[in-house]
Amino acid sequence: MSEREIRIFGDPVLKTVSDPIVDIDERARGLIRDLVDSVKLPGRAGVAACQIGVNLRAFSYNVDGVIGYVINPEIVELAGELVEVGEGCLSVPDLWFPTPRYERATVTGIDLDGNPITISGEGLLAQALQHETDHLNGMLYLDRLSKENRRTAMREVRESSWF
């Protein structure tokens, strides 16, 4: 297993827009193996490449027993209502805040063979697709919080033992 250490809030890689994966080579294959191994741990719905220190556009997900990955993901559809759902992040440990997310999401990208893939979901899968794509765009869920919740979250970050 090649589970990788998760980067924590304050690491510049988490606020950097990730570069597309251009070549499906051994480096890309190793990254996907590491992402899939890293998301298999209990309590993990998704891991973006930047969360393991790699500035490339890929993420893995683990929702309802289905584990997968997407290379060069792009959100192509958000549908339903924009609702606040409880959300946390491996890169911001021990914090949980209501975060606005659409009820349904669709992401397109490619697999390790370069074939186009589309993943659509609702509920937790939709939330994970949005959350992980945000990571690849240099955003944390904290960036989506209401002004009041963000103020509270930032205070909790500053007071946390890991910061």
One Martini backbone bead per residue (centre of mass of N, CA, C, O) as a GRO file, in nm:
protein
  163
    1MET     BB    1   0.098   0.034   0.020
    2SER     BB    2   0.061   0.407  -0.081
    3GLU     BB    3   0.014   0.590   0.144
    4ARG     BB    4  -0.029   0.937   0.194
    5GLU     BB    5   0.037   1.227   0.317
    6ILE     BB    6  -0.143   1.490   0.445
    7ARG     BB    7  -0.198   1.802   0.373
    8ILE     BB    8  -0.202   2.111   0.545
    9PHE     BB    9  -0.307   2.384   0.633
   10GLY     BB   10  -0.073   2.621   0.467
   11ASP     BB   11  -0.007   2.471   0.225
   12PRO     BB   12   0.051   2.590  -0.090
   13VAL     BB   13  -0.067   2.350  -0.265
   14LEU     BB   14  -0.375   2.408  -0.173
   15LYS     BB   15  -0.359   2.711  -0.342
   16THR     BB   16  -0.303   2.559  -0.614
   17VAL     BB   17  -0.327   2.521  -0.937
   18SER     BB   18  -0.357   2.247  -1.119
   19ASP     BB   19  -0.208   2.047  -1.342
   20PRO     BB   20  -0.223   1.880  -1.609
   21ILE     BB   21  -0.230   1.567  -1.745
   22VAL     BB   22  -0.048   1.466  -2.028
   23ASP     BB   23   0.089   1.193  -1.934
   24ILE     BB   24   0.052   0.838  -1.933
   25ASP     BB   25   0.260   0.738  -1.701
   26GLU     BB   26   0.422   0.618  -1.432
   27ARG     BB   27   0.361   0.865  -1.262
   28ALA     BB   28   0.054   0.861  -1.299
   29ARG     BB   29   0.010   0.572  -1.197
   30GLY     BB   30   0.129   0.620  -0.914
   31LEU     BB   31  -0.066   0.839  -0.829
   32ILE     BB   32  -0.325   0.669  -0.847
   33ARG     BB   33  -0.242   0.455  -0.648
   34ASP     BB   34  -0.208   0.652  -0.409
   35LEU     BB   35  -0.495   0.765  -0.409
   36VAL     BB   36  -0.643   0.499  -0.367
   37ASP     BB   37  -0.497   0.415  -0.107
   38SER     BB   38  -0.570   0.682   0.055
   39VAL     BB   39  -0.901   0.644   0.030
   40LYS     BB   40  -0.943   0.361   0.190
   41LEU     BB   41  -0.965   0.491   0.440
   42PRO     BB   42  -1.139   0.564   0.693
   43GLY     BB   43  -1.341   0.854   0.625
   44ARG     BB   44  -1.296   0.862   0.305
   45ALA     BB   45  -1.417   1.032   0.003
   46GLY     BB   46  -1.143   1.199  -0.070
   47VAL     BB   47  -0.846   1.261  -0.293
   48ALA     BB   48  -0.619   1.495  -0.377
   49ALA     BB   49  -0.314   1.548  -0.507
   50CYS     BB   50  -0.245   1.802  -0.333
   51GLN     BB   51  -0.283   1.644  -0.055
   52ILE     BB   52   0.003   1.481  -0.151
   53GLY     BB   53   0.191   1.707  -0.312
   54VAL     BB   54   0.050   1.712  -0.607
   55ASN     BB   55   0.036   1.931  -0.903
   56LEU     BB   56  -0.224   1.751  -1.012
   57ARG     BB   57  -0.509   1.643  -1.207
   58ALA     BB   58  -0.636   1.448  -0.942
   59PHE     BB   59  -0.872   1.197  -0.811
   60SER     BB   60  -1.027   1.032  -0.542
   61TYR     BB   61  -1.290   0.792  -0.445
   62ASN     BB   62  -1.524   0.699  -0.153
   63VAL     BB   63  -1.851   0.579  -0.219
   64ASP     BB   64  -2.042   0.336  -0.120
   65GLY     BB   65  -1.789   0.131  -0.199
   66VAL     BB   66  -1.681   0.325  -0.426
   67ILE     BB   67  -1.382   0.318  -0.615
   68GLY     BB   68  -1.204   0.601  -0.764
   69TYR     BB   69  -1.109   0.803  -1.057
   70VAL     BB   70  -0.971   1.123  -1.189
   71ILE     BB   71  -0.852   1.273  -1.479
   72ASN     BB   72  -0.893   1.587  -1.548
   73PRO     BB   73  -1.118   1.730  -1.397
   74GLU     BB   74  -1.456   1.847  -1.478
   75ILE     BB   75  -1.716   2.045  -1.431
   76VAL     BB   76  -2.035   2.018  -1.623
   77GLU     BB   77  -2.249   1.976  -1.374
   78LEU     BB   78  -2.504   2.151  -1.190
   79ALA     BB   79  -2.771   2.045  -0.967
   80GLY     BB   80  -3.015   2.175  -0.814
   81GLU     BB   81  -2.972   2.271  -0.510
   82LEU     BB   82  -2.831   2.501  -0.294
   83VAL     BB   83  -2.683   2.346  -0.015
   84GLU     BB   84  -2.627   2.287   0.318
   85VAL     BB   85  -2.347   2.089   0.418
   86GLY     BB   86  -2.171   1.884   0.591
   87GLU     BB   87  -1.813   1.965   0.621
   88GLY     BB   88  -1.490   1.836   0.555
   89CYS     BB   89  -1.117   1.793   0.593
   90LEU     BB   90  -0.809   1.652   0.586
   91SER     BB   91  -0.662   1.951   0.569
   92VAL     BB   92  -0.890   2.021   0.814
   93PRO     BB   93  -0.886   1.914   1.101
   94ASP     BB   94  -1.180   1.885   1.305
   95LEU     BB   95  -1.363   2.028   1.097
   96TRP     BB   96  -1.718   2.144   1.071
   97PHE     BB   97  -1.925   2.274   0.799
   98PRO     BB   98  -2.151   2.452   0.639
   99THR     BB   99  -2.178   2.381   0.283
  100PRO     BB  100  -2.216   2.486  -0.032
  101ARG     BB  101  -2.407   2.254  -0.238
  102TYR     BB  102  -2.491   2.063  -0.485
  103GLU     BB  103  -2.692   1.786  -0.529
  104ARG     BB  104  -2.562   1.773  -0.824
  105ALA     BB  105  -2.295   1.603  -1.019
  106THR     BB  106  -2.060   1.646  -1.303
  107VAL     BB  107  -1.776   1.462  -1.427
  108THR     BB  108  -1.493   1.495  -1.632
  109GLY     BB  109  -1.246   1.272  -1.799
  110ILE     BB  110  -0.987   1.035  -1.737
  111ASP     BB  111  -0.811   0.751  -1.770
  112LEU     BB  112  -0.527   0.544  -1.789
  113ASP     BB  113  -0.613   0.503  -2.114
  114GLY     BB  114  -0.756   0.788  -2.212
  115ASN     BB  115  -1.046   0.761  -2.143
  116PRO     BB  116  -1.346   0.874  -2.125
  117ILE     BB  117  -1.517   1.012  -1.834
  118THR     BB  118  -1.821   0.983  -1.629
  119ILE     BB  119  -1.941   1.144  -1.326
  120SER     BB  120  -2.237   1.090  -1.135
  121GLY     BB  121  -2.412   1.262  -0.858
  122GLU     BB  122  -2.542   1.240  -0.529
  123GLY     BB  123  -2.480   1.375  -0.253
  124LEU     BB  124  -2.184   1.263  -0.154
  125LEU     BB  125  -2.074   1.249  -0.443
  126ALA     BB  126  -2.127   1.541  -0.521
  127GLN     BB  127  -1.959   1.660  -0.296
  128ALA     BB  128  -1.688   1.526  -0.373
  129LEU     BB  129  -1.661   1.638  -0.658
  130GLN     BB  130  -1.652   1.934  -0.567
  131HIS     BB  131  -1.427   1.925  -0.353
  132GLU     BB  132  -1.193   1.804  -0.531
  133THR     BB  133  -1.204   2.017  -0.755
  134ASP     BB  134  -1.139   2.253  -0.578
  135HIS     BB  135  -0.857   2.167  -0.503
  136LEU     BB  136  -0.750   2.183  -0.808
  137ASN     BB  137  -0.837   2.510  -0.785
  138GLY     BB  138  -0.728   2.618  -0.492
  139MET     BB  139  -0.958   2.509  -0.293
  140LEU     BB  140  -1.140   2.533  -0.001
  141TYR     BB  141  -1.417   2.496   0.184
  142LEU     BB  142  -1.372   2.763   0.341
  143ASP     BB  143  -1.422   2.948   0.080
  144ARG     BB  144  -1.755   2.875   0.093
  145LEU     BB  145  -1.824   3.014   0.335
  146SER     BB  146  -1.964   3.199   0.530
  147LYS     BB  147  -1.859   3.465   0.695
  148GLU     BB  148  -1.919   3.355   0.979
  149ASN     BB  149  -1.803   3.065   0.943
  150ARG     BB  150  -1.520   3.153   0.859
  151ARG     BB  151  -1.443   3.298   1.114
  152THR     BB  152  -1.475   3.052   1.296
  153ALA     BB  153  -1.282   2.862   1.146
  154MET     BB  154  -1.024   3.036   1.173
  155ARG     BB  155  -1.017   3.029   1.476
  156GLU     BB  156  -0.997   2.717   1.500
  157VAL     BB  157  -0.736   2.690   1.349
  158ARG     BB  158  -0.557   2.869   1.537
  159GLU     BB  159  -0.641   2.673   1.797
  160SER     BB  160  -0.512   2.437   1.690
  161SER     BB  161  -0.272   2.180   1.721
  162TRP     BB  162  -0.186   2.169   1.395
  163PHE     BB  163  -0.111   2.493   1.340
   0.00000   0.00000   0.00000
